[in-house]
Amino acid sequence: MADTPAPGTVRPGGRTARVRETVLQTAADVLAEAGFEALDLAEVARRAGVGRTTVYRRWGTPGTLAADLLDDMAAQSLPRTDTGSVEGDLRANARLVVETLTDPRQGRLFKALIAAALCNGQAAEALHRFYGTRIEEWAGCVIDAVRRGELPVGTDGRRVIAAVSAPLYYALLNTGAPLTEADAHDAADAALAAARAGVWATAADQPR
């Protein structure tokens, strides 16, 4: 007998895909409105107009539902910006992070998903995949910068992109200070300065 797929992992089309889209949209609404602790499968089913049995059979737990939402967000995220310069690209990345975190709905949604990841293993793994996907996408701007001679050979693009967003998420979660475009530019410029100094360049790839 074939193994039964884990809840939330099947990606069929047709009516099932429409049900998934509706449920995930409703789950995002609940998370943005009231946080992870309010993500009740029965309530999501009621608000989505979907049978409770369908929701419980497909997702099973709030953590699985939050994880599937994160995977869907990663799959639908926009491609990176290409401004033609590493400074412009990193600033664009930082502005996108700030715009997302300061958006009235998206900011609350991300806080709820981060909270979910802190207390649920499935959500944590999905959050890691989400950020891994976004960092991998934007790391291309660093690869391009190395090719153009703007950054040292061997610069690790993933670490540079992570360094851009790290202070912005720290501010969101720990200081409570409102994020601004100036904060975005400061974060990007600090990461760029470190990258130009070779902080994230692999020693083995450096010219001898």
N, C-alpha and C positions, 0 to 999 in steps of 0.2 A: 504494500500500500504506500502511495506517495505521501511524503510528509506534508502536513497542513502548514501553509505559510503563516508566519507570525502576524498577529494583529497589526494592521496599519501598514503592511509592507507590499500589498498587492496594488498594482497600478493599471487596472483594466480600463477600457474606454466605455462609451455609451452611458446608460443610465447610472451604472455604478460610479463612473467618473463624476457625473453631475452630483450624485449624492455626496461623494467625498468632498467636492468643491464647496457645496452648501454647508456641510458639517464643519469643515475647516474654517470657513469664513465666520460661521457662528462662534466657533471656539475662539477665534481671534477677537471677536467682539466682546465675549465674556472676559477674556484675559485682560483686554484693554480697559474694560469697565471696572472690574472687581478683583483682578489678580488670580493667581494660580489656585489659591484656596477655594475660589468660587467655581472652579471648572468641574462641574457635576455633569456626568454623562447623560443622566435623565433630563436635566434642564437644557442641555445642548440639543438633545433630540427634540424636545418640545419646541424650542425656539426655531430650530431648523425645519420643523415640519416633517421629520423623519421618524420612522418607527424606532422605539427604544431598543427593541431586540436587535435591529440592524446595527445601531451604534455600539451596543455592548458586544455584539458578536465580532464586529470589525476591529474595534479599538480596545475594548476591555477595561482600560484604566485611564484616568486623566493624564498620567505620564506618557502613555503610548500616544494619546491624542496630541499632546503638546509636542512630542517628538515628530510626529507625522507633519504637523504644521510647520515646524522648523525645516524639515526636509523639503516641503513644498515651497517655502520661502526661498530656500537656497536654489532650487531648480528654476524659480521664476525671477531671480534677481537680475538686474541690468548688467550688461558688460561694462568693463572699465572704460574710463575716459582716456583719450589719446590726444594730448595737447601739443605734442611734439617736443616737449622739454620735461625733464624729470621734476623740476620745481613746479611747473603747472600741473603735472599729473598728481603729485603728492598733495598739492593744495586742493585739487578737485576731490581726491579721496577723502581728505579731512573734512571738506565742506559737506560731502555726502553723509559722512558719519554724524556731523553736527545737525544737519537738516533732519536726519532720521530720528535722532535722539530728542530733538526739540519739537518734533511734530506732536501735536496734542494726542493723537491716537497711537502712532507708531512708537513714540517714546514710552508710553505706558505699557504697550504690548511687549517691548523689549525688556523692560524692567520685570514684567511678569514672567517672561520666559527665562530670564536669568535666575529669578527666584525659584522657578520650577527646576532648573538645572542643579541648584544647590541642594535640593532635597529629593531628587528623583534621578536614578541612574540612567534610564532611557532618555530623559530630557537632556541630561548632561552630555551623553554621547552625541545626541542630535545637535546640540549647541556647538560642540566641538567640530562636528562635520560642517555645520553652517559657516562658522568662522573660517574653517580650513578652506572651504570652497571660495569664500570671498577673498581671502588673503592670496590664494593661488591665482585667482583671476587678476587681481591688481599687481601681483608680483611681476607680471609681464612688463609693467612700465619701468621697473628697475632693470630687467633684462635688456630692454631697449636702450636704457640710459647707458648701460655698460657698453653696448655695441657702438653707441655714439661717442664714447669716450668721456661721458659726463661723470661716471663713477668708476672706482677701481675695479679691475678684473677680479672676479671671484666674489663680488658683493652678493650676499644672500637676500634676494628680493623679498622672501617671506618675512624675514626678521625686520626688514626696513618697514614694510607695510604694517606689521604688528606694532612697531614703535610709533607709527603715526597715530593709530587709534587708541593706544594704551592710555595716554594721559587724558583723553576725552572721556573714555569709560570710567576712569578713576574719578574724574570730576563729577560725572553723573551719579555714581554710586556712593561716593565717600564724602565729597565736600558739599554737595547740594548747590553749588554755585551754578547760575545759569550759563549755558554754553553760548558762545557767540562766534561770528565769522573770524574775529580776531584770534580767538582760541584755536580755531581750525588752522589758521595760517601759522600760528606759533608752533603748534604740534608738528605740522608738516616741515617747517623750516628747521626745527630742532632735529628731527629724524634725518633730514637731508644733510645737515652739517655733520652729523655723526657718520653718515654713510660716506660722505666725501673724505672724511678723515680716516676711512678704512676700518671703522669699528666693526662692521659686519662683513668684511672681506676675509675669505678663507686663506690662511697663510700659504697653503700648498699651491694655490693658484696665482700667487703674487710673482712678478718678474724677479729673477735673480740677477 
